Amino acid sequence: MTSSRSGTDVPQGPTTAVKMSLLTLTTMVVGSMVGAGVFSLPSRFAQETGVAGALIA
């Protein structure tokens, strides 16, 4: 279904592209790496130190 103001068809759906700066893209990558580390580090730490190390941490 299309809507029209002046009688022409307007396409529906996403038609605009989002433009991001290099700084924004860099911070997104760094944030995803840090976020992944938050979830993987405790399991690695527990494997290396055992129960006592996990309790101290």
ABEGO torsion letter per residue (X at the ends): XBBBAAGBBBBBEBABBBBBBAAAAAAAAAAAAAAAAAAAAAAAAAAAAEAAAAAAX
